[in-house]
Amino acid sequence: MIHYSVWFNLRDGVTEAEGLGVIRTFLAELFGAGSIAGFRLLKNTGNPPKSRMLAFQALIEFRDGAQFGAAFSAQAARGIHTGLHGRVMSLVGEFSIEVFKEVCEA
């Protein structure tokens, strides 16, 4: 399993309901199409200075490298500024991305 983690803040003026609603719709479409294995949207419960992480996290799961690569190739072909992905990008301000490969599970 590959975990694609995006920590992010919404842009000023974007409500939590609006921003997370669009992001959830985008990720649900990817899940429904079989482009991702699953996802979670998380809210950071710590505030600065207790937490240095951004306000939200999208944790996106891929079965393997093939699914991961196919999803990114498909988005690149569509264009990163088009469709729901483009809408997500217009709502998100600061963000940080990390990719983790699962080495053990419960």
VMD Tcl script that builds the backbone (N, CA, C; Angstrom):
set m [mol new atoms 318]
animate dup $m
set s [atomselect $m all]
$s set {name element resname resid chain x y z} {
  {N N MET 1 A 0.859 -1.180 0.000}
  {CA C MET 1 A 0.000 0.000 0.000}
  {C C MET 1 A 0.899 1.235 0.000}
  {N N ILE 2 A 0.519 2.213 -0.785}
  {CA C ILE 2 A 1.209 3.497 -0.826}
  {C C ILE 2 A 0.272 4.546 -0.251}
  {N N HIS 3 A 0.787 5.358 0.660}
  {CA C HIS 3 A -0.001 6.417 1.300}
  {C C HIS 3 A 0.523 7.766 0.824}
  {N N TYR 4 A -0.330 8.511 0.145}
  {CA C TYR 4 A -0.007 9.845 -0.371}
  {C C TYR 4 A -0.655 10.825 0.585}
  {N N SER 5 A 0.175 11.529 1.357}
  {CA C SER 5 A -0.327 12.418 2.397}
  {C C SER 5 A -0.173 13.871 1.967}
  {N N VAL 6 A -1.283 14.588 2.006}
  {CA C VAL 6 A -1.263 16.014 1.681}
  {C C VAL 6 A -1.765 16.776 2.902}
  {N N TRP 7 A -0.875 17.534 3.541}
  {CA C TRP 7 A -1.272 18.415 4.629}
  {C C TRP 7 A -1.538 19.768 3.997}
  {N N PHE 8 A -2.622 20.419 4.392}
  {CA C PHE 8 A -2.980 21.663 3.706}
  {C C PHE 8 A -3.804 22.597 4.575}
  {N N ASN 9 A -3.791 23.865 4.181}
  {CA C ASN 9 A -4.685 24.894 4.698}
  {C C ASN 9 A -5.571 25.339 3.545}
  {N N LEU 10 A -6.760 25.758 3.869}
  {CA C LEU 10 A -7.636 26.340 2.859}
  {C C LEU 10 A -7.278 27.813 2.689}
  {N N ARG 11 A -7.527 28.341 1.516}
  {CA C ARG 11 A -7.267 29.768 1.261}
  {C C ARG 11 A -8.190 30.627 2.122}
  {N N ASP 12 A -7.762 31.826 2.410}
  {CA C ASP 12 A -8.599 32.780 3.145}
  {C C ASP 12 A -9.919 32.958 2.396}
  {N N GLY 13 A -11.005 32.962 3.133}
  {CA C GLY 13 A -12.326 33.141 2.544}
  {C C GLY 13 A -13.005 31.855 2.131}
  {N N VAL 14 A -12.292 30.735 2.143}
  {CA C VAL 14 A -12.891 29.439 1.803}
  {C C VAL 14 A -13.356 28.790 3.099}
  {N N THR 15 A -14.637 28.479 3.174}
  {CA C THR 15 A -15.140 27.837 4.386}
  {C C THR 15 A -14.711 26.376 4.424}
  {N N GLU 16 A -14.649 25.852 5.632}
  {CA C GLU 16 A -14.295 24.443 5.804}
  {C C GLU 16 A -15.290 23.549 5.057}
  {N N ALA 17 A -16.575 23.851 5.160}
  {CA C ALA 17 A -17.592 23.035 4.494}
  {C C ALA 17 A -17.397 23.046 2.978}
  {N N GLU 18 A -17.153 24.217 2.413}
  {CA C GLU 18 A -16.967 24.311 0.962}
  {C C GLU 18 A -15.701 23.584 0.522}
  {N N GLY 19 A -14.587 23.907 1.151}
  {CA C GLY 19 A -13.307 23.326 0.752}
  {C C GLY 19 A -13.273 21.819 0.892}
  {N N LEU 20 A -13.647 21.329 2.072}
  {CA C LEU 20 A -13.608 19.885 2.292}
  {C C LEU 20 A -14.661 19.172 1.456}
  {N N GLY 21 A -15.773 19.840 1.165}
  {CA C GLY 21 A -16.799 19.238 0.312}
  {C C GLY 21 A -16.285 18.992 -1.097}
  {N N VAL 22 A -15.597 19.960 -1.661}
  {CA C VAL 22 A -15.039 19.806 -3.013}
  {C C VAL 22 A -13.948 18.740 -3.018}
  {N N ILE 23 A -13.084 18.768 -2.003}
  {CA C ILE 23 A -12.005 17.777 -1.932}
  {C C ILE 23 A -12.581 16.374 -1.779}
  {N N ARG 24 A -13.592 16.227 -0.936}
  {CA C ARG 24 A -14.221 14.920 -0.756}
  {C C ARG 24 A -14.848 14.438 -2.062}
  {N N THR 25 A -15.521 15.317 -2.784}
  {CA C THR 25 A -16.129 14.951 -4.056}
  {C C THR 25 A -15.065 14.490 -5.050}
  {N N PHE 26 A -13.960 15.218 -5.125}
  {CA C PHE 26 A -12.866 14.851 -6.026}
  {C C PHE 26 A -12.325 13.464 -5.674}
  {N N LEU 27 A -12.031 13.241 -4.400}
  {CA C LEU 27 A -11.472 11.955 -3.985}
  {C C LEU 27 A -12.480 10.818 -4.139}
  {N N ALA 28 A -13.750 11.094 -3.889}
  {CA C ALA 28 A -14.787 10.068 -4.065}
  {C C ALA 28 A -14.902 9.666 -5.532}
  {N N GLU 29 A -14.745 10.622 -6.438}
  {CA C GLU 29 A -14.760 10.299 -7.875}
  {C C GLU 29 A -13.587 9.394 -8.232}
  {N N LEU 30 A -12.412 9.718 -7.709}
  {CA C LEU 30 A -11.245 8.872 -7.974}
  {C C LEU 30 A -11.448 7.466 -7.423}
  {N N PHE 31 A -12.004 7.382 -6.220}
  {CA C PHE 31 A -12.272 6.081 -5.608}
  {C C PHE 31 A -13.294 5.298 -6.434}
  {N N GLY 32 A -14.364 5.949 -6.832}
  {CA C GLY 32 A -15.402 5.295 -7.622}
  {C C GLY 32 A -14.892 4.790 -8.957}
  {N N ALA 33 A -13.925 5.484 -9.534}
  {CA C ALA 33 A -13.347 5.091 -10.821}
  {C C ALA 33 A -12.256 4.028 -10.660}
  {N N GLY 34 A -11.907 3.695 -9.420}
  {CA C GLY 34 A -10.849 2.722 -9.177}
  {C C GLY 34 A -9.444 3.295 -9.300}
  {N N SER 35 A -9.332 4.616 -9.311}
  {CA C SER 35 A -8.019 5.255 -9.439}
  {C C SER 35 A -7.242 5.275 -8.133}
  {N N ILE 36 A -7.964 5.199 -7.007}
  {CA C ILE 36 A -7.331 5.123 -5.693}
  {C C ILE 36 A -7.999 4.004 -4.906}
  {N N ALA 37 A -7.292 3.488 -3.905}
  {CA C ALA 37 A -7.816 2.389 -3.093}
  {C C ALA 37 A -8.666 2.881 -1.933}
  {N N GLY 38 A -8.493 4.137 -1.537}
  {CA C GLY 38 A -9.262 4.696 -0.433}
  {C C GLY 38 A -8.723 6.059 -0.072}
  {N N PHE 39 A -9.433 6.733 0.828}
  {CA C PHE 39 A -8.977 8.044 1.286}
  {C C PHE 39 A -9.623 8.386 2.615}
  {N N ARG 40 A -8.979 9.317 3.296}
  {CA C ARG 40 A -9.505 9.894 4.537}
  {C C ARG 40 A -9.183 11.382 4.520}
  {N N LEU 41 A -10.089 12.179 5.046}
  {CA C LEU 41 A -9.818 13.595 5.278}
  {C C LEU 41 A -9.769 13.791 6.789}
  {N N LEU 42 A -8.702 14.391 7.260}
  {CA C LEU 42 A -8.471 14.548 8.687}
  {C C LEU 42 A -8.285 16.016 9.037}
  {N N LYS 43 A -8.679 16.379 10.257}
  {CA C LYS 43 A -8.486 17.742 10.750}
  {C C LYS 43 A -7.528 17.701 11.931}
  {N N ASN 44 A -6.523 18.543 11.899}
  {CA C ASN 44 A -5.535 18.634 12.960}
  {C C ASN 44 A -6.203 19.209 14.209}
  {N N THR 45 A -6.061 18.526 15.325}
  {CA C THR 45 A -6.664 19.010 16.571}
  {C C THR 45 A -5.694 19.862 17.388}
  {N N GLY 46 A -4.443 19.940 16.929}
  {CA C GLY 46 A -3.457 20.766 17.623}
  {C C GLY 46 A -3.338 22.125 16.966}
  {N N ASN 47 A -3.084 23.123 17.773}
  {CA C ASN 47 A -2.878 24.477 17.268}
  {C C ASN 47 A -1.446 24.893 17.531}
  {N N PRO 48 A -0.921 25.827 16.718}
  {CA C PRO 48 A 0.424 26.330 16.995}
  {C C PRO 48 A 0.461 26.944 18.397}
  {N N PRO 49 A 1.494 26.792 19.122}
  {CA C PRO 49 A 2.761 26.168 18.766}
  {C C PRO 49 A 2.807 24.673 19.065}
  {N N LYS 50 A 1.724 24.087 19.574}
  {CA C LYS 50 A 1.728 22.655 19.885}
  {C C LYS 50 A 1.940 21.807 18.632}
  {N N SER 51 A 1.401 22.240 17.522}
  {CA C SER 51 A 1.520 21.488 16.277}
  {C C SER 51 A 2.107 22.377 15.195}
  {N N ARG 52 A 3.047 21.827 14.450}
  {CA C ARG 52 A 3.618 22.553 13.317}
  {C C ARG 52 A 2.961 22.126 12.008}
  {N N MET 53 A 2.058 21.159 12.079}
  {CA C MET 53 A 1.396 20.653 10.878}
  {C C MET 53 A 0.271 21.606 10.466}
  {N N LEU 54 A -0.111 21.526 9.206}
  {CA C LEU 54 A -1.187 22.360 8.691}
  {C C LEU 54 A -2.539 21.860 9.199}
  {N N ALA 55 A -3.600 22.592 8.906}
  {CA C ALA 55 A -4.909 22.353 9.513}
  {C C ALA 55 A -5.571 21.037 9.101}
  {N N PHE 56 A -5.333 20.589 7.868}
  {CA C PHE 56 A -6.020 19.400 7.361}
  {C C PHE 56 A -5.031 18.444 6.719}
  {N N GLN 57 A -5.465 17.171 6.625}
  {CA C GLN 57 A -4.676 16.168 5.922}
  {C C GLN 57 A -5.604 15.333 5.054}
  {N N ALA 58 A -5.206 15.154 3.805}
  {CA C ALA 58 A -5.861 14.179 2.933}
  {C C ALA 58 A -4.906 12.998 2.863}
  {N N LEU 59 A -5.361 11.849 3.312}
  {CA C LEU 59 A -4.569 10.625 3.266}
  {C C LEU 59 A -5.171 9.767 2.165}
  {N N ILE 60 A -4.438 9.616 1.069}
  {CA C ILE 60 A -4.933 8.922 -0.115}
  {C C ILE 60 A -4.148 7.627 -0.263}
  {N N GLU 61 A -4.866 6.523 -0.424}
  {CA C GLU 61 A -4.239 5.208 -0.467}
  {C C GLU 61 A -4.275 4.631 -1.875}
  {N N PHE 62 A -3.150 4.024 -2.256}
  {CA C PHE 62 A -3.017 3.326 -3.530}
  {C C PHE 62 A -2.614 1.887 -3.246}
  {N N ARG 63 A -3.173 0.940 -3.997}
  {CA C ARG 63 A -2.845 -0.471 -3.789}
  {C C ARG 63 A -1.359 -0.750 -4.012}
  {N N ASP 64 A -0.806 -0.118 -5.056}
  {CA C ASP 64 A 0.566 -0.416 -5.447}
  {C C ASP 64 A 1.096 0.689 -6.358}
  {N N GLY 65 A 2.329 0.521 -6.791}
  {CA C GLY 65 A 2.954 1.505 -7.657}
  {C C GLY 65 A 2.244 1.672 -8.991}
  {N N ALA 66 A 1.666 0.600 -9.500}
  {CA C ALA 66 A 0.961 0.687 -10.788}
  {C C ALA 66 A -0.263 1.593 -10.674}
  {N N GLN 67 A -1.056 1.423 -9.622}
  {CA C GLN 67 A -2.238 2.277 -9.435}
  {C C GLN 67 A -1.805 3.721 -9.188}
  {N N PHE 68 A -0.764 3.902 -8.400}
  {CA C PHE 68 A -0.236 5.232 -8.105}
  {C C PHE 68 A 0.185 5.934 -9.397}
  {N N GLY 69 A 0.991 5.264 -10.202}
  {CA C GLY 69 A 1.476 5.845 -11.443}
  {C C GLY 69 A 0.363 6.142 -12.426}
  {N N ALA 70 A -0.594 5.221 -12.540}
  {CA C ALA 70 A -1.712 5.412 -13.473}
  {C C ALA 70 A -2.553 6.624 -13.087}
  {N N ALA 71 A -2.801 6.806 -11.796}
  {CA C ALA 71 A -3.615 7.934 -11.337}
  {C C ALA 71 A -2.943 9.261 -11.674}
  {N N PHE 72 A -1.638 9.341 -11.464}
  {CA C PHE 72 A -0.933 10.588 -11.739}
  {C C PHE 72 A -0.792 10.830 -13.239}
  {N N SER 73 A -0.589 9.781 -14.006}
  {CA C SER 73 A -0.518 9.927 -15.463}
  {C C SER 73 A -1.849 10.415 -16.022}
  {N N ALA 74 A -2.951 9.848 -15.510}
  {CA C ALA 74 A -4.279 10.255 -15.978}
  {C C ALA 74 A -4.556 11.711 -15.639}
  {N N GLN 75 A -4.188 12.142 -14.428}
  {CA C GLN 75 A -4.421 13.537 -14.044}
  {C C GLN 75 A -3.560 14.469 -14.888}
  {N N ALA 76 A -2.327 14.095 -15.144}
  {CA C ALA 76 A -1.446 14.922 -15.973}
  {C C ALA 76 A -2.018 15.058 -17.386}
  {N N ALA 77 A -2.571 13.975 -17.914}
  {CA C ALA 77 A -3.162 14.021 -19.254}
  {C C ALA 77 A -4.381 14.941 -19.296}
  {N N ARG 78 A -5.176 14.953 -18.221}
  {CA C ARG 78 A -6.348 15.836 -18.145}
  {C C ARG 78 A -5.933 17.285 -17.907}
  {N N GLY 79 A -4.805 17.460 -17.238}
  {CA C GLY 79 A -4.338 18.793 -16.855}
  {C C GLY 79 A -4.615 19.025 -15.380}
  {N N ILE 80 A -3.591 19.490 -14.663}
  {CA C ILE 80 A -3.753 19.630 -13.211}
  {C C ILE 80 A -4.635 20.812 -12.830}
  {N N HIS 81 A -4.877 21.710 -13.764}
  {CA C HIS 81 A -5.698 22.885 -13.460}
  {C C HIS 81 A -7.111 22.767 -14.022}
  {N N THR 82 A -7.506 21.561 -14.436}
  {CA C THR 82 A -8.829 21.361 -15.017}
  {C C THR 82 A -9.707 20.539 -14.083}
  {N N GLY 83 A -10.995 20.576 -14.335}
  {CA C GLY 83 A -11.949 19.743 -13.605}
  {C C GLY 83 A -11.910 19.957 -12.111}
  {N N LEU 84 A -12.272 18.907 -11.377}
  {CA C LEU 84 A -12.315 18.998 -9.914}
  {C C LEU 84 A -10.926 19.209 -9.310}
  {N N HIS 85 A -9.891 18.640 -9.917}
  {CA C HIS 85 A -8.544 18.856 -9.390}
  {C C HIS 85 A -8.183 20.336 -9.459}
  {N N GLY 86 A -8.535 20.989 -10.544}
  {CA C GLY 86 A -8.313 22.422 -10.663}
  {C C GLY 86 A -9.082 23.201 -9.624}
  {N N ARG 87 A -10.322 22.772 -9.357}
  {CA C ARG 87 A -11.135 23.421 -8.318}
  {C C ARG 87 A -10.492 23.239 -6.946}
  {N N VAL 88 A -10.008 22.020 -6.662}
  {CA C VAL 88 A -9.315 21.772 -5.391}
  {C C VAL 88 A -8.127 22.716 -5.265}
  {N N MET 89 A -7.340 22.829 -6.314}
  {CA C MET 89 A -6.156 23.690 -6.276}
  {C C MET 89 A -6.522 25.153 -6.025}
  {N N SER 90 A -7.684 25.574 -6.506}
  {CA C SER 90 A -8.098 26.962 -6.297}
  {C C SER 90 A -8.543 27.233 -4.865}
  {N N LEU 91 A -8.877 26.185 -4.116}
  {CA C LEU 91 A -9.359 26.331 -2.745}
  {C C LEU 91 A -8.263 26.152 -1.697}
  {N N VAL 92 A -7.199 25.456 -2.081}
  {CA C VAL 92 A -6.115 25.128 -1.152}
  {C C VAL 92 A -5.026 26.180 -1.242}
  {N N GLY 93 A -4.574 26.624 -0.062}
  {CA C GLY 93 A -3.464 27.566 -0.006}
  {C C GLY 93 A -2.165 26.802 0.177}
  {N N GLU 94 A -1.595 26.936 1.344}
  {CA C GLU 94 A -0.350 26.244 1.668}
  {C C GLU 94 A -0.587 24.743 1.732}
  {N N PHE 95 A 0.378 23.959 1.224}
  {CA C PHE 95 A 0.269 22.504 1.320}
  {C C PHE 95 A 1.650 21.870 1.321}
  {N N SER 96 A 1.687 20.647 1.809}
  {CA C SER 96 A 2.915 19.860 1.853}
  {C C SER 96 A 2.543 18.419 1.532}
  {N N ILE 97 A 3.366 17.759 0.715}
  {CA C ILE 97 A 3.054 16.394 0.275}
  {C C ILE 97 A 4.198 15.469 0.648}
  {N N GLU 98 A 3.845 14.296 1.127}
  {CA C GLU 98 A 4.809 13.223 1.392}
  {C C GLU 98 A 4.190 11.913 0.930}
  {N N VAL 99 A 5.026 10.999 0.467}
  {CA C VAL 99 A 4.569 9.695 0.011}
  {C C VAL 99 A 5.240 8.646 0.891}
  {N N PHE 100 A 4.428 7.744 1.437}
  {CA C PHE 100 A 4.928 6.686 2.306}
  {C C PHE 100 A 4.546 5.334 1.726}
  {N N LYS 101 A 5.480 4.400 1.793}
  {CA C LYS 101 A 5.215 3.027 1.395}
  {C C LYS 101 A 5.031 2.205 2.654}
  {N N GLU 102 A 3.948 1.462 2.704}
  {CA C GLU 102 A 3.644 0.662 3.892}
  {C C GLU 102 A 4.671 -0.475 4.041}
  {N N VAL 103 A 5.174 -0.618 5.258}
  {CA C VAL 103 A 6.141 -1.678 5.524}
  {C C VAL 103 A 5.599 -2.701 6.516}
  {N N CYS 104 A 4.521 -2.362 7.221}
  {CA C CYS 104 A 3.938 -3.255 8.205}
  {C C CYS 104 A 2.509 -2.791 8.482}
  {N N GLU 105 A 1.618 -3.723 8.740}
  {CA C GLU 105 A 0.259 -3.362 9.151}
  {C C GLU 105 A -0.184 -4.254 10.284}
  {N N ALA 106 A -1.185 -3.817 10.991}
  {CA C ALA 106 A -1.687 -4.554 12.164}
  {C C ALA 106 A -2.386 -5.821 11.738}
}
mol reanalyze $m
mol bondsrecalc $m
mol representation Tube
mol addrep $m
